[in-house]
Amino acid sequence: MRAIPRRRFLAAATALGWVACRTPSNPQSHAGVGTQLYGWTQYYHRAGRDFNSHLDEVLMAIRDCGYDYAEGFLDVNTPDNNTVFAHRLLKHGLPPVSLYTGGQLHDPATAGQTVDRLLAAATICRQLGFTILNCNPDPVGRDKTDDELRTQAAALVQLGEGLQSLGMRLGIHHHTPAMQNGAREFHHNFQHSPAGVVDFCYDVHWVFRGGVMPMDALRDYGARVVSWHLRQSRRQIWWEDLATGDIDYHAVARFAREHRLPARYTVELALEDGTEITRSARENHARSRAFVKEVFGV
């Protein structure tokens, strides 16, 4: 990988001074409850407001709702923006913990370049205190071929090993395309990569929506969980807050406690056609934080 430009290193070192006393050397020791920013962007878009220009307002609300961290999006094209984001988190008392990204990892002509770019950005992020990269490999609008899945698995291993060398963990995230045809891609990602290198960002509802029952996913891949995304639905439609519904989160929480899985829970509320909105983003996130406390005990 290329050497880090001096100006990036200095910016990262400045942020590191803020977080050195807060960031454990062991990424697994990070615990707490966060929120993914995606749902917040939807509420702001719905209200005709620009999310980015109100980011500080959102981060203050996240802190005031009792969350421990906020998960944003890895900026691969302009890695310096990750430094800016980390500083804004710290300004509001939220430590850098995890980031979310995609990546074209299935094409043998570009997979290696994608991994290099992700690792270059992740190098900055680790110096800033981030310890988890949640990656959802890009879909292609159809089922990936066997060769594409093999290429993707190899790229995930390369990415996981690179992150491991930085002191970070890789959690693989899945949306509907990876869950098609009996969750073929979902299972392939795990079955053709080693645990501890390629691990699991368990988005319980996306996996449930893809036809894999939450407890089945935990029995098969629970030992690989490094982070969680939590959302709920009722009658298969996303609910406005995290509450009782189609997924039995009490059973999920019991399994997590019994098997001592990492308690790094990220609430990710989201809106879709049919979602009934009766409260503000702030109130729904506050209610969701209370639900996690009640059910998961954190």
C-alpha positions as CSV (number, residue, x, y, z in Angstrom):
1,M,0.0,0.0,0.0
2,R,1.1,3.6,-0.6
3,A,2.6,5.5,2.3
4,I,0.2,7.8,4.1
5,P,0.7,11.5,3.0
6,R,2.1,13.6,5.7
7,R,-1.0,15.9,6.0
8,R,-3.3,12.8,6.5
9,F,-0.9,11.4,9.1
10,L,-0.8,14.6,11.0
11,A,-4.6,14.9,10.9
12,A,-5.0,11.3,12.1
13,A,-2.4,11.8,14.8
14,T,-4.2,14.8,16.1
15,A,-7.4,12.8,16.4
16,L,-5.5,9.9,17.9
17,G,-4.5,12.1,20.8
18,W,-8.2,12.6,21.6
19,V,-9.0,8.9,21.5
20,A,-5.8,7.1,22.8
21,C,-7.1,7.0,26.3
22,R,-10.6,5.9,25.2
23,T,-9.8,3.3,22.6
24,P,-9.0,-0.3,23.8
25,S,-6.2,-2.1,22.0
26,N,-8.5,-5.1,21.6
27,P,-11.3,-4.3,19.1
28,Q,-13.5,-7.0,20.8
29,S,-13.5,-5.0,24.0
30,H,-15.7,-2.3,22.4
31,A,-19.2,-2.7,23.7
32,G,-22.2,-0.5,23.7
33,V,-25.2,0.6,21.7
34,G,-24.9,2.8,18.6
35,T,-27.1,4.0,15.7
36,Q,-26.5,3.8,12.0
37,L,-26.8,7.2,10.3
38,Y,-28.8,5.8,7.3
39,G,-32.2,6.0,9.1
40,W,-31.5,9.6,10.2
41,T,-30.8,10.5,6.5
42,Q,-34.2,9.2,5.6
43,Y,-36.0,11.3,8.2
44,Y,-34.2,14.4,7.1
45,H,-34.9,13.7,3.4
46,R,-38.5,13.1,4.2
47,A,-38.7,16.6,5.8
48,G,-36.9,18.2,2.9
49,R,-33.8,19.0,4.9
50,D,-30.2,18.4,3.9
51,F,-28.8,15.8,6.3
52,N,-25.1,16.7,5.9
53,S,-25.7,20.3,6.8
54,H,-27.4,19.1,10.0
55,L,-24.9,16.4,11.0
56,D,-23.9,18.1,14.3
57,E,-27.6,18.4,15.2
58,V,-28.0,14.7,14.6
59,L,-24.9,13.7,16.6
60,M,-26.1,15.8,19.5
61,A,-29.5,14.0,19.3
62,I,-27.8,10.6,19.2
63,R,-25.8,11.5,22.3
64,D,-28.8,12.8,24.1
65,C,-30.8,9.7,23.3
66,G,-28.3,7.7,25.2
67,Y,-26.3,6.1,22.4
68,D,-22.6,5.3,22.8
69,Y,-21.6,5.8,19.2
70,A,-22.8,6.6,15.7
71,E,-21.9,4.4,12.7
72,G,-21.2,6.4,9.5
73,F,-20.0,5.5,6.0
74,L,-16.4,4.9,5.0
75,D,-15.3,7.5,2.5
76,V,-13.0,5.6,0.1
77,N,-12.7,8.3,-2.5
78,T,-11.7,11.1,-0.1
79,P,-10.2,9.3,2.9
80,D,-9.5,12.7,4.7
81,N,-13.2,13.0,5.2
82,N,-13.1,10.1,7.6
83,T,-10.8,12.3,9.8
84,V,-13.3,15.1,9.7
85,F,-16.1,12.7,10.6
86,A,-14.1,11.3,13.6
87,H,-13.5,14.8,14.9
88,R,-17.2,15.6,14.7
89,L,-18.0,12.4,16.6
90,L,-15.5,13.3,19.3
91,K,-16.8,16.8,19.6
92,H,-20.1,15.4,20.7
93,G,-18.6,12.8,23.0
94,L,-19.1,9.8,20.6
95,P,-16.0,7.6,20.1
96,P,-15.2,6.3,16.7
97,V,-16.2,2.6,16.7
98,S,-17.4,1.3,13.3
99,L,-18.0,2.3,9.7
100,Y,-20.0,0.8,6.8
101,T,-18.9,0.4,3.2
102,G,-19.6,-1.5,0.0
103,G,-17.2,-2.6,-2.6
104,Q,-16.9,-4.4,-6.0
105,L,-15.2,-7.5,-4.9
106,H,-16.5,-10.0,-7.4
107,D,-14.7,-8.9,-10.5
108,P,-11.1,-10.4,-10.9
109,A,-10.1,-7.4,-12.9
110,T,-10.8,-4.9,-10.1
111,A,-11.2,-6.8,-6.8
112,G,-7.6,-6.3,-5.8
113,Q,-7.8,-2.6,-6.5
114,T,-11.0,-2.4,-4.4
115,V,-9.3,-4.1,-1.5
116,D,-6.3,-1.8,-1.7
117,R,-8.5,1.3,-1.7
118,L,-10.5,0.0,1.3
119,L,-7.4,-0.7,3.2
120,A,-5.8,2.6,2.4
121,A,-8.9,4.4,3.9
122,A,-9.0,1.9,6.8
123,T,-5.4,2.7,7.7
124,I,-6.5,6.3,8.4
125,C,-9.6,5.1,10.2
126,R,-7.7,2.8,12.6
127,Q,-5.4,5.6,13.6
128,L,-8.5,7.6,14.4
129,G,-9.9,4.9,16.7
130,F,-12.3,2.9,14.5
131,T,-12.1,-0.8,15.1
132,I,-14.8,-2.4,12.9
133,L,-15.4,-2.2,9.2
134,N,-18.8,-3.5,8.1
135,C,-18.7,-4.4,4.4
136,N,-21.6,-5.2,2.1
137,P,-20.2,-6.4,-1.2
138,D,-21.8,-4.7,-4.1
139,P,-24.6,-6.5,-6.0
140,V,-24.6,-6.9,-9.8
141,G,-28.3,-6.9,-10.5
142,R,-28.4,-10.7,-11.0
143,D,-27.0,-13.8,-9.2
144,K,-23.3,-13.8,-9.1
145,T,-21.6,-16.7,-11.0
146,D,-19.6,-19.3,-9.2
147,D,-16.4,-17.7,-10.4
148,E,-17.5,-14.3,-9.2
149,L,-18.3,-15.7,-5.8
150,R,-14.9,-17.4,-5.6
151,T,-13.3,-14.1,-6.5
152,Q,-15.4,-12.3,-3.9
153,A,-14.5,-14.8,-1.2
154,A,-10.8,-14.4,-1.9
155,A,-11.1,-10.6,-1.8
156,L,-12.9,-10.7,1.5
157,V,-10.1,-12.9,2.9
158,Q,-7.5,-10.4,1.6
159,L,-9.5,-7.5,3.1
160,G,-10.0,-9.3,6.4
161,E,-6.3,-10.1,6.7
162,G,-5.4,-6.5,5.9
163,L,-7.8,-5.1,8.5
164,Q,-6.5,-7.6,11.0
165,S,-3.0,-6.4,10.5
166,L,-4.2,-2.9,11.3
167,G,-6.0,-4.0,14.5
168,M,-9.5,-3.9,13.0
169,R,-12.2,-6.5,12.3
170,L,-14.2,-7.2,9.2
171,G,-17.9,-7.8,9.5
172,I,-19.8,-8.9,6.4
173,H,-23.2,-7.4,6.0
174,H,-25.9,-8.7,3.7
175,H,-28.9,-7.3,1.8
176,T,-31.6,-9.1,-0.2
177,P,-29.4,-9.8,-3.3
178,A,-27.1,-12.0,-1.3
179,M,-30.1,-13.8,0.2
180,Q,-31.6,-15.0,-3.0
181,N,-31.7,-18.7,-4.1
182,G,-31.5,-20.1,-0.6
183,A,-29.2,-17.4,0.6
184,R,-26.5,-18.8,-1.8
185,E,-24.2,-15.8,-1.7
186,F,-24.7,-15.3,2.1
187,H,-23.6,-18.8,2.9
188,H,-20.8,-18.8,0.3
189,N,-19.2,-15.7,1.9
190,F,-18.8,-17.6,5.2
191,Q,-18.2,-21.2,3.9
192,H,-15.2,-20.1,1.8
193,S,-13.4,-17.9,4.3
194,P,-11.9,-18.4,7.7
195,A,-13.6,-17.3,10.9
196,G,-11.7,-14.6,12.7
197,V,-10.7,-13.1,9.3
198,V,-14.0,-12.7,7.6
199,D,-16.7,-12.3,10.3
200,F,-20.3,-11.2,10.6
201,C,-22.1,-7.9,10.9
202,Y,-25.4,-9.5,11.7
203,D,-28.2,-7.4,10.4
204,V,-30.9,-9.5,11.9
205,H,-33.8,-8.1,9.8
206,W,-32.1,-8.2,6.4
207,V,-31.2,-11.9,7.0
208,F,-34.7,-12.6,8.3
209,R,-36.2,-10.9,5.2
210,G,-34.0,-13.1,3.0
211,G,-35.5,-16.3,4.4
212,V,-32.9,-17.3,7.1
213,M,-34.5,-17.4,10.5
214,P,-32.6,-15.4,13.1
215,M,-31.8,-18.3,15.4
216,D,-30.6,-20.5,12.5
217,A,-28.2,-17.7,11.5
218,L,-26.9,-17.5,15.0
219,R,-26.4,-21.3,15.3
220,D,-24.5,-21.4,12.0
221,Y,-22.5,-18.2,12.2
222,G,-23.0,-16.7,15.7
223,A,-19.4,-17.3,16.7
224,R,-18.4,-14.9,13.9
225,V,-20.5,-12.0,15.0
226,V,-18.4,-8.9,15.6
227,S,-21.2,-6.3,15.3
228,W,-25.0,-6.1,14.9
229,H,-27.6,-4.0,13.0
230,L,-31.0,-4.1,14.7
231,R,-34.4,-3.2,13.0
232,Q,-37.9,-4.5,13.4
233,S,-41.0,-5.1,11.2
234,R,-44.6,-5.9,11.8
235,R,-46.4,-7.9,9.1
236,Q,-43.1,-7.7,7.1
237,I,-43.1,-3.9,6.9
238,W,-40.4,-2.0,8.7
239,W,-41.6,-0.5,12.0
240,E,-40.8,3.0,12.9
241,D,-38.9,2.0,16.1
242,L,-37.2,-1.0,17.5
243,A,-39.9,-2.8,19.4
244,T,-41.8,-6.1,19.5
245,G,-42.8,-7.4,16.1
246,D,-41.9,-10.1,13.6
247,I,-38.5,-10.9,15.1
248,D,-38.3,-12.3,18.6
249,Y,-35.4,-10.2,19.9
250,H,-35.8,-11.7,23.3
251,A,-34.6,-15.1,21.9
252,V,-31.8,-13.4,20.0
253,A,-30.7,-11.6,23.1
254,R,-30.7,-14.8,25.2
255,F,-28.5,-16.5,22.6
256,A,-26.1,-13.6,22.6
257,R,-25.8,-13.6,26.3
258,E,-25.5,-17.3,26.7
259,H,-22.7,-17.4,24.0
260,R,-21.1,-14.2,25.1
261,L,-21.3,-12.6,21.7
262,P,-19.9,-9.1,21.3
263,A,-22.3,-6.6,22.7
264,R,-21.9,-4.0,19.9
265,Y,-25.5,-3.3,18.9
266,T,-26.2,-0.7,16.2
267,V,-29.8,0.4,15.9
268,E,-30.6,1.0,12.2
269,L,-34.1,2.3,11.8
270,A,-35.3,2.7,8.2
271,L,-38.4,3.7,6.3
272,E,-40.0,1.9,3.3
273,D,-43.4,2.0,1.6
274,G,-45.9,1.2,4.2
275,T,-43.9,2.3,7.2
276,E,-46.2,4.3,9.5
277,I,-44.5,7.3,10.9
278,T,-46.1,8.8,14.0
279,R,-43.1,10.2,15.8
280,S,-39.9,12.1,15.2
281,A,-36.6,10.5,14.4
282,R,-35.3,11.6,17.8
283,E,-38.3,10.0,19.7
284,N,-38.1,6.8,17.7
285,H,-34.4,6.5,18.3
286,A,-34.9,7.2,22.0
287,R,-37.6,4.5,22.3
288,S,-35.3,2.1,20.4
289,R,-32.4,2.7,22.8
290,A,-34.7,1.9,25.7
291,F,-35.8,-1.3,24.0
292,V,-32.2,-2.4,23.6
293,K,-31.6,-1.7,27.2
294,E,-34.6,-3.7,28.2
295,V,-34.0,-6.7,25.9
296,F,-30.2,-6.9,25.5
297,G,-29.3,-5.4,28.9
298,V,-26.9,-2.8,27.6
